[in-house]
Amino acid sequence: MTVEVVTIGETMVMLVPQEPVPLADATTLAVHVGGAESNVAIYLVELGHSARWVSRLGDDPFGELVLRQLGAAGVDISAVVRVPGRTGLYVKDPGAGQTTVHYYRERSPAAALGPDALDDPMVADGRILHLTGITAALSSCARELVRTAVRDRAPGRLVSFDVNYRPALWPVDEAAPVLAELADASDVVFVGFDEARALWGCPTPAAVHELLPHPETVVVKDGAVGAYGRDLFVPTPAVTVVEPVGAGDAFAAGYLAAVLEGLGDVARLRFGHLVAAAALSVRSDHGRLPSRSWLRERIDLPAEKWARLELTGSDHG
């Protein structure tokens, strides 16, 4: 089956305190599924586009849980490989002002992903290939997969790359040159301004664009401030934030959906903001999207009305 977007990367089972309390005080944990690339795939499907997630999972019950949930969400899972071993796990620890994430992913099956995965015709499918810096951090072979994918892509196929720097996975001195190389070789790049400062010491969004001159598009996301293209800025709507983790994946999915639909540069950034608002309204990585008509009405707002747009969990989810 032909799909519009292919994503490659690790997805794990996620445990979250049922109540918004620190992990040490929790008595009940909710079970979810989370992974940057599969989050993007799920949102794209909800936005009316087809997406395939490519990865490796353990042959344990957690692997079965991941596969069932993504399949039920409408994501094409036909290229997922099950192997002996344990599927990765991570646990969220809500705290005052931020959430800490604890990973239990040693010897995760996804770490064995390598360039040979790109030989599968189902991986070569799609108008867009979406990758992240998380995959590049998993292992040397996974890093070569990402490097090969951005270097040897088919003509006419867009490679989307979310920097997604995770300090828990690799130190900044190792990550910085690799992520700059991979980002600059891609077509569409998403990077947080905080990431760019930590990795490359960029003092302004403009400095990020100077550092990455080759991509067709570089989107610099500055949290509650807004998102910067090379020559434009779209402010972030005022959003009631429940949990920030996962919002970057939602933004990327909204932006890529707008690319597939042929929308203009400003509409793409607005679409990203609105889909990210759904993720910000829940404690899991994935929030329920509003209707397509709701999204389009707000994407098309005049600039002065967009700048005053305020969203809460009740009016966008």
Secondary structure as UniProt FT lines:
FT   STRAND          5..8
FT   STRAND          12..17
FT   HELIX           23..25
FT   STRAND          29..34
FT   HELIX           36..46
FT   TURN            47..48
FT   STRAND          51..54
FT   STRAND          56..58
FT   HELIX           61..72
FT   TURN            73..74
FT   TURN            78..79
FT   STRAND          81..83
FT   STRAND          89..94
FT   STRAND          99..104
FT   TURN            106..107
FT   HELIX           109..112
FT   HELIX           115..119
FT   TURN            121..123
FT   STRAND          128..132
FT   HELIX           133..138
FT   HELIX           140..151
FT   TURN            155..156
FT   STRAND          158..162
FT   TURN            167..169
FT   HELIX           172..184
FT   STRAND          188..192
FT   HELIX           193..200
FT   HELIX           205..211
FT   STRAND          217..222
FT   TURN            223..225
FT   STRAND          226..228
FT   STRAND          233..235
FT   STRAND          238..239
FT   TURN            245..246
FT   HELIX           247..260
FT   TURN            261..262
FT   HELIX           265..280
FT   HELIX           292..299
FT   HELIX           303..307
FT   STRAND          310..311
FT   HELIX           313..316
//
